[in-house]
Amino acid sequence: MGKCARRGRERQEQLAKKNKRDREWEEKLSGYDDEMKEAILAQLKKRERIRKLTSFLCIVLAVGCLGYFGAYYYFHERTSADTEALASMKIASGNVQTSLAYTLAADRGAPILDEYVNLLAKNKNLIGWLKIDDTNIDYPVMQNGDREYYLTHNFNQESDKNGCIFMDPDCDVLQPSTNLIVYGHHMSSGKMFGKLDLYKDREYMKAHDTIQFDTIYEKGIYKVAYVFMDEVHADNEVTFKYYQFIDANSEEEFNSNISAIEKMALFGANVSVSYGDRLLTLSTCDKTETKDGRFVILAKKIG
């Protein structure tokens, strides 16, 4: 049977069903006067319009959900592929172009670690690499003067809701700040800092208490000292704000900041922190308690 014949048959079946429904309603309404019949039919038509509109909205919602999950899957897979490609560019020293390394070193005022030369040539905003063994955290760390840019862009400077792991623009790695603050999205997929809050569990923290953070100039190993919760405070609020603890100009100021962190800590890690130590802070969103909540790890450089 051809398409035209099938369509004709389907049309006839639909028409027959409609005629049957109309006859059934005529029989049901036979006992009412004309005015009542019109009122009932008007109400039925109104219900039918609502039913069709509801069906249409459900279809639109379903299509929208499929589109959202499709985009979510696309960005998830692209981020994974991009990260693997970038990791492969961390090359052995023997494969670095000498002229490129000298040029970058001259531009930055200090020698660049060989494994980051090619990556830095690809994106001048690279400032280091963060890795925690036995976790998904193994990412380049970016830094520029725009605090918002790497919330919505990836290493290749493409729009990406995963963003990048990035360092506070006020931090200095060449003449190291007291505390280097690194931010990342808490993605539901687990990407970026999506699983950082696993550190709320003391046993997990103990098993993952070593963090490797290399700047483009030097390698670094850090030990977790504190795990704590905080929030973004109003600008005019007079209180300790961990995200402003970048440099300590005195031992008194340093101790005051550490004391404030100790009071917020979920638990300590038996790692002593004292004036002169170099620190690393990892920060991500956590809305379990407040809208602008943050989950934070403070670590001490040990090597």
N, C-alpha and C positions, 0 to 999 in steps of 0.2 A: 504494500500500500504506500503511495507517494505521500510527501509531506502535505500537499494541498488537501488530499483526501482525508488524512488524519486530522488536520486542523478543522476541516469542515465537520467531521464527525464529532470532534470535541466540542465545537460550537453548538451543534445540535443537542448534545447531551446537556450542556450548560443551560441552554434555552429551555429544554424539557424540565430540568430541575427547577428553574425559576417559575415556569408556568404551574408546576405542581405546588410550589410554595404559595404562589398567589391564590390558587384554588383553595388550598387549605385555610389560608387566612380569610378568604371570602366566606367559607363555611363557618369559621369561628366568629366572624363579625356579623353574621346574618341576623342575629337577634338584637342588634343595636340600631338606633336611628342614625341618619346621615351625619349629624353633627358629632355624635360620639365616635362614629367610624373615622371621621377626619382627624379628630383629636388623637385617637389611638394610633392611626397611621403616621401622623406627624411625629409622635413620640418614638415610634419604631424606626422611622427614618433618622431621627436624631441619634438614637442608639447605634444605628448602622454606621453613621458618619464617625461617631466616637470610636467604634470598633476599628474602622479602617484607618483612622488617624493614629490610634494606639499601635496597630500593626506596623504602620509606616515608621513611626518613631522607634519601635523595637528593631526594625530592620536597619535604620540609620545608626542606632546605638551599637548594634552587632558589627556593622561595617567599621564604625569608628574604633571599636575595641580590637578588631582584627588588624586595623591599620596601626594602632598603638603598639600592639604586641609584635607586629612585623617590624616596626621601626626599632623597638626595644631590642629585638633579636639581632637586627642588622648592626646597631651600634655596639652591642655586646661582642659579636663576632669580629667586628672591625677593630675594636680595642684590643682583643686578644691577639689578632694577627699583627697589628702594629707593634704591640709590646714585644712580641717574639722577634720581629724584624729588627727592632732597635737593640734588643739584647744581643743579637748576632753581630751588630756593628761594634760591640765592645771587643776590639780586636787585640791580638798579641802585639807587643811592642815592635817586633821585627817587621810588621806590615804597615807601620805608620809612614806616611810621606813626610820626610824630614823638612822639606820646605814649608809644608802646611803647618807642621808643629811649630816651627820657628815663627811663622807669621802670626799664628794665634797667640803664642807666648808673648810676642811683642805687643800685640793689641791689648792683652790682658795685664801685662806688666809682671807676669810670673809664668814659669813653665807649667804646661798642661800635662796631666797624666796621659800616657800614650793611648790607653784604652778609650779615652773620651775625645780624642782629637777629631775623628771622623764625625761623631755625633755632634760635637760643638760646631763643626763646619756646616752641618745640616741645619742647625738651629742655634743661633748665638745666645738664646735665653737659657740654654742648659747650664745648670749650676752644680749638678751632682747626680748621684744614683743612690736609691734607698732599697735595701733588701733585708728581709727577715726570713731566715731559714724555716722551712716547713710551713710557710704561709703563702698566700697569693701576692704578697707585697714584694714586688721586684720591678721597680719603676724608675724612669728618669725623673729628676726633680728640676723644675723650671723656676726662673725668677726674672721678673721685669718690674717696671715701675707702676704697672696697672694691677691693682689688687683683684680686679674682677675678671681679667682676660682669661686666665687659665681655669676659671670655674666653668667655662663653656667652650674651650678650645683644647685640642689635643696637641701632641708634639709637632705634628705636621701643619699646625695652625689651621686646621679644619674645624668647623663647628661640630661640637660633640658634647652631649649632655654629661658624659663621664668626666669631662674636663681632664686635668692633669694634676699630679702631685706637684705642689709649688711652695716656694719659700717666701716668707714675709719679705716685702721689698726693703724693709728697714734693716734687715740682717746683713752682715758682712762676713763672707767666708775667707776673703784674702787676708784681712786683719781681723781675725775671728771675733765675732760678738760673743758675749758671755753665753747667750742662749740662742740657738738657731731654731726658729719656729717654722714647722712644715705643715701645710694644710692639705686635706684631700676630702673629696665627697664621700659620704656614707651611702654608697650605692646598694640598692636592694639585691642586685645581682652578685654582690660580694666584691665587685671591682673597686679599684682605688682603696679607700679606707673602709670599705663596706663590712669588713670583718675585724676591724680594730677593736670593737667593743667586746670581742672574746676575751680581752684582757681584764674584763670585770671579774673573771674567775681566777682566783689566786693560783690554782694549780696550772692553769693554762699559761699564766704569766711566768711562773717558774720555769716552765718548759720552753718558753720563747722569750727569755729575758735579755737576749743578745741581739742588738740591732747593728747592721752594717750601714753606715752612711758615708760614702765617699763624696767629697767635693771634687771639682774638676782639677784641683791642685794637690789634694792629699787624701789618703785613705783614712777611714776612721771606724773604730769599734766602740759601741756604747752599751752600757748596762742599764736596764730599767731601774729607776729609783722610786718613782711615785706613779700611781694610777689614780686619777681623780675626775670629778664632775664639776663643771662650772657653767656659766652662761655668758652671753654677750650683754654687757651692762650699758645703760644709758651713758652718753658722753659726760653728762654733768653729775653722774653718780660718783661719790667719793668712796671708792673701795678698791681692793686689789683686783687687777685685771691681768690675768696670766698672759694674754696676747700682747701686752705692753711690756712684759718682762723680757727685754732683749739685751740690754747692757746694764750692769750694776756698777755704779761709779764709786762705790765704797763697800767695805765689808759689812757695814751696818745695813746698807740698802739690800745687799745680797741676802743676808740672813733674814731680813724682814720679809722678803719675797718667798724664800723657802719656807719660812714659818707659816705664811698664809696658805701655801700649797699643802703643807703637812696637815693643816686643819681640815682641808677639803678631801684629803686622800681617802680612798676606799680602803687602802692598806699600803703599808710600806713594803719595800723589797730588800731590806737589810743592806742597802747600798748607801754608805755615808756620802753626803754632799757638803762641800765646804767652799769657802771663797777662793777663787782661783781656778776652780773646776770649769771645764767647758761642757755645756749642756746642749741637749737636743730635745725639742718638744714636738710631738706628733698630735695634731688636733683634727677632730671631725665633728660633724653635727650629731646630736643625740637628743631627740625630742620626747624621750620617755618621761621626763619630769617637767620640763618647761619648753615653750615654743622655740626659744633661742638657746636651748641647752647645747653644751659641748662635752665631748668625752676626750680626755687628754692623757697622754703619757709623757712623763719627763724622764730622760735618761742622761747618764753621765758618761763622758768620753773616758775610755780606759786604755785606748791604744790607737 
